Amino acid sequence: MTLETELKYFVSDFAPILERMERLGLSCTHWYFEENLVLDTGDGRLRSRDELLRIRKGQGGKITLKLPVDGADSSCKQRQEFESGVDNPDEIRIILSHLGFRPCLRYEKFRRICSLGETMICLDILPFGSFVELEGPQESFHGTAIELGLDSHEKTALNYHELNQEYRREQGLSPALDFVFEENQKKDLARKLNVKL
Protein backbone atom coordinates (compact mmCIF):
# COMPACT_ATOMS: atom_id res chain seq x y z
CA MET A 1 0.00 0.00 0.00
CA THR A 2 1.19 3.49 -0.83
CA LEU A 3 -0.30 6.89 -0.16
CA GLU A 4 -0.95 8.45 -3.55
CA THR A 5 -0.79 12.24 -3.50
CA GLU A 6 -1.30 14.10 -6.75
CA LEU A 7 -2.18 17.44 -8.27
CA LYS A 8 -3.13 18.25 -11.87
CA TYR A 9 -2.54 21.33 -14.00
CA PHE A 10 -4.48 22.09 -17.17
CA VAL A 11 -2.10 23.04 -20.00
CA SER A 12 -2.77 24.26 -23.52
CA ASP A 13 0.69 23.43 -24.89
CA PHE A 14 3.33 20.95 -23.73
CA ALA A 15 6.15 22.56 -25.78
CA PRO A 16 7.39 25.07 -23.15
CA ILE A 17 7.14 22.41 -20.43
CA LEU A 18 9.12 19.91 -22.52
CA GLU A 19 11.77 22.59 -23.18
CA ARG A 20 12.14 23.18 -19.44
CA MET A 21 12.33 19.43 -18.82
CA GLU A 22 15.09 19.12 -21.41
CA ARG A 23 17.05 21.99 -19.82
CA LEU A 24 16.67 20.26 -16.43
CA GLY A 25 18.00 17.02 -17.97
CA LEU A 26 14.97 14.97 -16.94
CA SER A 27 14.69 11.42 -18.22
CA CYS A 28 11.30 10.62 -19.68
CA THR A 29 9.49 7.66 -21.18
CA HIS A 30 8.25 7.78 -24.73
CA TRP A 31 4.58 8.60 -25.20
CA TYR A 32 2.31 5.58 -24.85
CA PHE A 33 -1.42 4.85 -24.98
CA GLU A 34 -3.47 3.75 -21.98
CA GLU A 35 -6.87 2.09 -21.78
CA ASN A 36 -8.50 2.12 -18.35
CA LEU A 37 -11.52 0.17 -17.19
CA VAL A 38 -13.16 1.03 -13.86
CA LEU A 39 -15.26 -1.73 -12.30
CA ASP A 40 -17.94 -1.79 -9.62
CA THR A 41 -20.75 -3.97 -8.35
CA GLY A 42 -24.18 -3.64 -9.94
CA ASP A 43 -25.41 -1.57 -6.99
CA GLY A 44 -22.38 0.77 -7.08
CA ARG A 45 -20.98 -0.39 -3.74
CA LEU A 46 -17.42 0.82 -4.44
CA ARG A 47 -18.48 4.24 -5.70
CA SER A 48 -20.77 4.77 -2.70
CA ARG A 49 -17.73 4.24 -0.45
CA ASP A 50 -15.48 6.48 -2.60
CA GLU A 51 -13.41 3.45 -3.66
CA LEU A 52 -12.11 2.66 -7.13
CA LEU A 53 -11.14 -0.63 -8.77
CA ARG A 54 -9.33 -0.22 -12.09
CA ILE A 55 -7.68 -2.39 -14.74
CA ARG A 56 -5.16 -0.59 -16.95
CA LYS A 57 -3.59 -1.58 -20.27
CA GLY A 58 -0.57 0.34 -21.49
CA GLN A 59 3.10 -0.02 -20.51
CA GLY A 60 2.10 -3.40 -19.11
CA GLY A 61 -1.13 -4.29 -17.37
CA LYS A 62 -2.02 -3.14 -13.85
CA ILE A 63 -4.80 -3.67 -11.38
CA THR A 64 -5.37 -0.90 -8.85
CA LEU A 65 -7.58 -0.40 -5.81
CA LYS A 66 -7.87 3.16 -4.49
CA LEU A 67 -9.37 3.90 -1.08
CA PRO A 68 -10.20 7.20 0.62
CA VAL A 69 -7.86 8.72 3.20
CA ASP A 70 -9.40 10.04 6.42
CA GLY A 71 -8.52 13.69 6.94
CA ALA A 72 -6.99 14.05 3.46
CA ASP A 73 -5.73 17.50 2.47
CA SER A 74 -8.29 18.98 0.04
CA SER A 75 -5.64 21.02 -1.81
CA CYS A 76 -4.52 17.86 -3.62
CA LYS A 77 -5.88 14.39 -4.30
CA GLN A 78 -4.86 11.79 -1.72
CA ARG A 79 -5.80 8.10 -1.81
CA GLN A 80 -4.53 4.83 -0.42
CA GLU A 81 -3.35 2.89 -3.45
CA PHE A 82 -2.86 -0.85 -3.82
CA GLU A 83 -1.44 -1.72 -7.24
CA SER A 84 0.07 -4.73 -8.93
CA GLY A 85 1.22 -5.59 -12.42
CA VAL A 86 -0.81 -8.18 -14.34
CA ASP A 87 0.28 -10.17 -17.38
CA ASN A 88 -3.19 -10.50 -18.86
CA PRO A 89 -5.61 -7.66 -18.04
CA ASP A 90 -8.42 -9.29 -20.07
CA GLU A 91 -8.25 -12.44 -17.93
CA ILE A 92 -8.32 -10.33 -14.75
CA ARG A 93 -11.46 -8.60 -16.05
CA ILE A 94 -13.12 -12.00 -16.58
CA ILE A 95 -12.15 -13.13 -13.07
CA LEU A 96 -13.50 -9.94 -11.51
CA SER A 97 -16.67 -10.21 -13.60
CA HIS A 98 -17.23 -13.69 -12.20
CA LEU A 99 -16.88 -12.18 -8.70
CA GLY A 100 -19.60 -9.61 -9.43
CA PHE A 101 -17.61 -6.62 -10.68
CA ARG A 102 -18.80 -5.04 -13.93
CA PRO A 103 -17.32 -2.26 -16.10
CA CYS A 104 -18.86 1.09 -15.17
CA LEU A 105 -16.44 3.54 -16.80
CA ARG A 106 -13.89 3.39 -19.60
CA TYR A 107 -11.34 6.06 -20.37
CA GLU A 108 -8.28 6.55 -22.55
CA LYS A 109 -5.24 8.78 -22.53
CA PHE A 110 -1.84 9.25 -24.07
CA ARG A 111 0.84 9.56 -21.39
CA ARG A 112 4.52 10.36 -21.02
CA ILE A 113 6.23 10.06 -17.62
CA CYS A 114 9.25 11.97 -16.32
CA SER A 115 10.65 12.39 -12.84
CA LEU A 116 12.20 15.24 -10.91
CA GLY A 117 13.60 14.13 -7.58
CA GLU A 118 10.83 12.23 -5.79
CA THR A 119 8.10 13.72 -7.99
CA MET A 120 6.66 11.79 -10.92
CA ILE A 121 5.53 14.11 -13.71
CA CYS A 122 2.89 12.73 -16.08
CA LEU A 123 2.06 14.52 -19.32
CA ASP A 124 -1.47 13.39 -20.16
CA ILE A 125 -3.58 13.94 -23.27
CA LEU A 126 -7.25 13.06 -22.82
CA PRO A 127 -10.20 13.54 -25.18
CA PHE A 128 -11.19 16.72 -23.28
CA GLY A 129 -7.80 18.34 -22.66
CA SER A 130 -4.12 18.13 -21.79
CA PHE A 131 -2.76 18.03 -18.25
CA VAL A 132 0.42 17.76 -16.24
CA GLU A 133 -0.08 15.51 -13.23
CA LEU A 134 2.37 15.68 -10.33
CA GLU A 135 2.58 12.66 -8.04
CA GLY A 136 4.81 12.30 -5.01
CA PRO A 137 5.44 14.13 -1.75
CA GLN A 138 3.03 17.06 -1.51
CA GLU A 139 5.77 19.39 -0.28
CA SER A 140 7.60 18.93 -3.62
CA PHE A 141 4.69 20.09 -5.80
CA HIS A 142 5.20 23.86 -5.47
CA GLY A 143 8.89 23.73 -6.42
CA THR A 144 8.25 21.30 -9.28
CA ALA A 145 5.45 23.50 -10.64
CA ILE A 146 7.77 26.52 -10.60
CA GLU A 147 10.58 24.54 -12.33
CA LEU A 148 8.13 23.51 -15.08
CA GLY A 149 6.50 26.94 -15.42
CA LEU A 150 3.04 25.63 -14.52
CA ASP A 151 0.28 28.18 -13.91
CA SER A 152 -0.98 28.01 -10.31
CA HIS A 153 -4.40 29.26 -11.52
CA GLU A 154 -4.75 26.09 -13.61
CA LYS A 155 -4.22 23.55 -10.81
CA THR A 156 -6.90 21.18 -9.58
CA ALA A 157 -7.30 18.32 -7.14
CA LEU A 158 -10.16 16.84 -9.21
CA ASN A 159 -9.73 13.42 -10.82
CA TYR A 160 -10.10 12.89 -14.56
CA HIS A 161 -13.67 11.60 -14.23
CA GLU A 162 -14.67 14.80 -12.38
CA LEU A 163 -12.79 16.96 -14.90
CA ASN A 164 -14.58 15.21 -17.77
CA GLN A 165 -17.97 15.87 -16.14
CA GLU A 166 -17.03 19.53 -15.60
CA TYR A 167 -15.90 19.84 -19.24
CA ARG A 168 -19.14 18.30 -20.52
CA ARG A 169 -21.25 20.72 -18.43
CA GLU A 170 -19.23 23.73 -19.63
CA GLN A 171 -19.58 22.63 -23.28
CA GLY A 172 -23.33 21.96 -22.95
CA LEU A 173 -22.81 18.27 -23.71
CA SER A 174 -25.01 15.53 -22.33
CA PRO A 175 -23.59 13.64 -19.33
CA ALA A 176 -21.46 10.61 -20.15
CA LEU A 177 -19.23 8.53 -17.92
CA ASP A 178 -16.80 7.23 -20.56
CA PHE A 179 -14.17 9.48 -22.11
CA VAL A 180 -12.53 7.81 -25.07
CA PHE A 181 -11.04 9.20 -28.26
CA GLU A 182 -12.85 9.08 -31.56
CA GLU A 183 -11.02 6.53 -33.69
CA ASN A 184 -9.62 9.08 -36.19
CA GLN A 185 -8.51 11.39 -33.37
CA LYS A 186 -6.76 8.49 -31.63
CA LYS A 187 -4.96 7.42 -34.82
CA ASP A 188 -3.87 11.00 -35.60
CA LEU A 189 -2.49 11.51 -32.09
CA ALA A 190 -0.74 8.14 -32.16
CA ARG A 191 0.93 9.05 -35.45
CA LYS A 192 1.93 12.51 -34.17
CA LEU A 193 3.33 11.11 -30.90
CA ASN A 194 4.92 8.06 -32.57
CA VAL A 195 2.80 5.65 -30.51
CA LYS A 196 1.93 2.15 -31.68
CA LEU A 197 -1.71 1.31 -30.91
N, C-alpha and C positions, 0 to 999 in steps of 0.2 A: 504494500500500500504506500502510495505517495500522496502528498498534499499538492494538488495542482493549483497554481496561482497564475492567472493570466489577465491580460489587458489587451484590447484591440484598438487599432487606429484606422479610421477610414482614410484611404489615400486615392488620389486621382491619377497618379503617375509614379511608377516604381523607379524610373530612371535616376532621379536625384538621390534616392535612397541607395540604389545599387552602386552609384558612384562613390558615395560615402563609405559603403561597405568595402569597396575595392581599396580605397585609400587607407582604411583601417586594417586591411589585410585579412579580412574574415574569410574562413573557408565555408563554402556553401555546397549543398547538394545541387544536382541538376533539377530542373522543373520535373514534376511527375504528376500523374492524375490519380485522384482518390475517389472511390465510391464508398459511401457510408450508408449503412442500414441500421436504423434505430428500431428496437423491438420492445414490445410491451405485452401484457396480458390483454385479453379481450375487454376487460372492465377498466383498463388503464391504471392498474395498481401501481406500477412504477412511477408513472407521471404524477399521480396523486400524492406520492411521497417525495417528489422532486428528485427521483432517481433516474438514471439513464443506462440502458444496456445497448451497446453498439458493436456492430461488426464492420470492420474497415478492410477494403482492398486497396492496395497501392503501396509500393515499397514494402511488400510482404503483407500478409494478413495479420489483423489484430482483433482481439475481443477486449472490450473495455466496459467496466462497470463504474459509474460515477455516482457518488453519494453526497448529500449536503453536509456542510460543515456548520456545527453550532457556533453562533457568534462570529460568522465570517464577516470580514471587512467588505462593506458594500462598494468601496471605490474600485474594486477589481473582482474578478470571478474566482472564487475558491471552491474546490471540490475535493473530496477524497477520491482517489483514482486507483483502481485495480486494473492492471492491463497485462496481457500476455500475447505473444506472437502465436499465430495459428498457421499451419501449413495449408489447410484447405477451408477457407471461409465459407464456401457453399455447403460443405458437410456440417460445419458448426451451426449454420442456419437451420439445416434439417433437424439436427439434434435438438436445438432450442425450440423449434416448432413443435416437435413431439412432446416437449415439456410444457407446452401451452403459451409460448411466446411467439407473437405474430409481428410482421413488419408494420410499423405505424408511420414511418417517416423515412424518406430516402433523399440524400443530398450528395452533390458532387462539387469538387473543387480541384483546381490546379494549385500545387504547393511547391515551394522551394524553402529549404531550411538552412539557416546559418546560425552561428553561435558567437556570442561576445561575452567572455567570462563565463559566468554561471547562467546567463540568460540565453534561452533558445529564441531565435527570431524566425517567425514563419511568414513568408510572403504568400498570401492566399488570393486567388482569383475565383470568385463565385459568380453565379448567374446574375446576381444583383449588385455586384461591386467588388472592389479590391481593398484588401486590408493587410496591415502588418499586425501580427499577433505576437506579443511578448509573453514568454512563459519562463518562470524561474522565481528567484527570491524577489518579493515585492519591492524591497528596498533598492533593487538594481534597476527598476523600470524607469525612474525619472532620468537617471544618467544615460541609460541606453537610448531613451527617446531623444534626448538632447544630441547625443552622438549621431543619431540617424536623421536628425532634422525633422522629427515628427511633430505635428501640430497638436498641442495640448487641447485645443478646442474640438478636435476630431476623435478624442478617445472615448471608449465605452467599455463597460463591464458586461454588456449584453452578450448572449451567445448567438451563434449564427442563425438558429431558428428564430429567436426573438428579433434579430436584425432583419431577417427576411419578412417577417410579419409586419414590421414597421415600414419597410420599403413598400410592401404591397398596399398598405393603407395610404401612404403618401402619394403613390402613383394611381390611386383609385382602382386598383385591381381587386378582383374577388379573392377571398382568403384561400390559401392553399398551403398544405403542410410541406409537400416536397419542393425542393429547389434543385432542379437539374438543368443542364444545358440543353438547348435545342441541338439536334444532331449536327447541323451545319456549323453552328457556333462552336461546338466542341471540337470538330475537325479543324476548323480554322485556327483556333487557339493552340491546338496540339501541334499543328504545322509551324505556327509562329514561334512556339516555345521549344520546338524540337522534342516533342514528347510522343512516344509510341503508345497508342491506345490499345 
